[in-house]
Amino acid sequence: MVETAAGAETWQQTLVMLAGGAIPFLESYVTSFVGVLVGMPAPLAVSAAVVGNVVCTLVLTFLTGGARSMATRGKEAQPSKRRQRVAKYMDRLGVPGVCLATPLVLPTMFTAPILVGMGAKVQSVILWMTVSIIAWGVLFGFFGDWVSGWFM
């Protein structure tokens, strides 16, 4: 990603950041950091990375929500021990806490569908995951800007 973006025009860098934001474990935070390091304006790098990450996460969340609705229609699910443990943390932190904290451990593209699959409301997951994606993207964009000052 770095080599592709480093020597490209700004519009091409923007496309690379959009695509990078949609890749698990790169997402908005790594992609915005890299975009700033390769010389993109920070607002553009962060915006492109965030949009790519949000769009991918939204699509997966809506697909999971629809699949869960179809699979659980008229059924009462018996939760496994693993699901019970995850539900315990969700009860303790709530959807906002899980959405804001999990990018440190799991990609948002995994976390959002898991939360919806466990029964969290799609709208709540989308809202808090979008807030999380933006917050982490901005934070790492600022960090990338700060680090790039060391090399100038």
C-alpha positions as CSV (number, residue, x, y, z in Angstrom):
1,M,0.0,0.0,0.0
2,V,2.8,2.4,0.9
3,E,4.6,2.0,-2.5
4,T,1.4,2.3,-4.4
5,A,0.3,5.5,-2.7
6,A,3.8,7.1,-2.3
7,G,4.4,7.8,-6.0
8,A,0.8,8.4,-7.1
9,E,-1.3,11.5,-7.9
10,T,-3.5,12.8,-5.2
11,W,-6.7,11.3,-6.7
12,Q,-5.0,7.9,-7.0
13,Q,-3.8,8.1,-3.4
14,T,-7.4,8.8,-2.4
15,L,-8.5,5.6,-4.2
16,V,-5.8,3.6,-2.4
17,M,-6.9,5.0,1.0
18,L,-10.5,4.2,0.2
19,A,-9.5,0.6,-0.6
20,G,-7.2,0.4,2.4
21,G,-9.9,1.5,4.7
22,A,-12.0,-1.5,3.6
23,I,-9.3,-4.0,4.4
24,P,-9.5,-5.7,7.9
25,F,-6.6,-4.8,10.2
26,L,-5.7,-1.8,8.1
27,E,-9.1,0.1,8.3
28,S,-9.3,3.8,9.1
29,Y,-6.5,4.0,11.6
30,V,-3.5,2.3,9.8
31,T,-4.6,3.6,6.4
32,S,-5.0,7.2,7.5
33,F,-1.6,7.0,9.2
34,V,0.1,5.7,6.1
35,G,-1.7,8.2,3.9
36,V,-0.4,11.1,5.9
37,L,3.1,9.5,6.0
38,V,3.2,9.3,2.2
39,G,2.4,13.0,1.9
40,M,-1.3,13.2,1.5
41,P,-3.1,16.1,3.2
42,A,-4.3,14.7,6.6
43,P,-8.0,15.6,6.1
44,L,-8.0,13.9,2.7
45,A,-6.2,10.8,4.0
46,V,-8.4,10.4,7.0
47,S,-11.6,11.1,5.1
48,A,-10.8,8.5,2.4
49,A,-9.8,5.9,5.0
50,V,-12.9,6.5,7.1
51,V,-15.3,6.3,4.1
52,G,-13.7,3.0,2.9
53,N,-13.9,1.6,6.4
54,V,-17.5,2.8,7.1
55,V,-18.9,1.6,3.8
56,C,-17.4,-1.9,4.2
57,T,-18.6,-2.2,7.8
58,L,-22.1,-1.0,7.0
59,V,-22.5,-3.5,4.2
60,L,-21.4,-6.4,6.4
61,T,-23.5,-5.2,9.3
62,F,-26.7,-4.9,7.2
63,L,-26.0,-8.3,5.7
64,T,-25.6,-9.9,9.1
65,G,-28.7,-8.2,10.4
66,G,-30.7,-9.6,7.6
67,A,-29.3,-13.0,7.9
68,R,-29.9,-13.1,11.7
69,S,-33.5,-12.0,11.2
70,M,-34.1,-14.8,8.7
71,A,-32.3,-17.4,10.8
72,T,-34.0,-16.6,14.1
73,R,-37.5,-15.9,12.9
74,G,-39.8,-17.7,15.3
75,K,-36.9,-19.4,17.2
76,E,-35.4,-18.9,20.6
77,A,-31.6,-19.3,20.4
78,Q,-29.7,-21.3,23.0
79,P,-26.5,-19.4,23.6
80,S,-23.1,-21.2,23.7
81,K,-20.6,-20.7,26.5
82,R,-18.4,-18.5,24.2
83,R,-21.4,-16.4,23.3
84,Q,-22.4,-16.1,26.9
85,R,-18.9,-14.8,27.7
86,V,-19.0,-12.2,24.9
87,A,-22.5,-11.2,26.0
88,K,-21.1,-10.6,29.5
89,Y,-18.6,-8.1,28.2
90,M,-21.3,-6.5,26.0
91,D,-23.5,-6.2,29.0
92,R,-20.6,-4.7,31.0
93,L,-19.3,-2.2,28.3
94,G,-22.5,-1.8,26.2
95,V,-22.4,-1.4,22.5
96,P,-20.6,2.0,22.7
97,G,-17.8,0.6,24.8
98,V,-17.3,-2.5,22.6
99,C,-17.4,-0.5,19.4
100,L,-14.9,2.1,20.7
101,A,-12.5,-0.4,22.3
102,T,-12.4,-3.4,19.9
103,P,-10.4,-1.8,17.0
104,L,-7.4,-2.4,19.3
105,V,-8.1,-6.2,19.1
106,L,-10.5,-7.0,16.2
107,P,-11.3,-5.2,12.9
108,T,-14.6,-3.3,12.9
109,M,-15.6,-5.5,10.0
110,F,-15.6,-8.5,12.3
111,T,-16.9,-6.8,15.5
112,A,-20.0,-5.1,14.0
113,P,-21.4,-8.3,12.5
114,I,-20.6,-10.2,15.7
115,L,-22.5,-7.7,17.8
116,V,-25.5,-7.8,15.4
117,G,-25.4,-11.6,15.4
118,M,-25.6,-11.5,19.2
119,G,-28.7,-9.5,19.0
120,A,-27.5,-5.9,19.4
121,K,-29.6,-3.4,17.4
122,V,-28.3,-2.7,14.0
123,Q,-28.8,1.1,14.3
124,S,-26.9,1.2,17.6
125,V,-24.0,-0.8,16.2
126,I,-23.9,1.3,13.1
127,L,-23.9,4.6,15.0
128,W,-21.2,3.6,17.5
129,M,-19.0,1.8,15.0
130,T,-19.1,4.8,12.8
131,V,-18.1,7.0,15.7
132,S,-15.3,4.6,16.5
133,I,-14.0,4.4,13.0
134,I,-14.0,8.2,12.7
135,A,-12.3,8.6,16.1
136,W,-9.6,6.1,15.5
137,G,-9.0,7.4,11.9
138,V,-8.6,11.0,13.2
139,L,-6.4,9.9,16.1
140,F,-4.0,8.0,13.8
141,G,-4.1,10.7,11.1
142,F,-2.9,13.2,13.7
143,F,-0.3,10.7,14.9
144,G,0.9,10.2,11.3
145,D,1.1,14.0,10.9
146,W,3.2,14.3,14.1
147,V,5.5,11.4,13.1
148,S,6.0,12.8,9.5
149,G,7.3,16.0,11.1
150,W,10.2,14.0,12.4
151,F,11.4,13.2,8.9
152,M,11.0,16.6,7.3
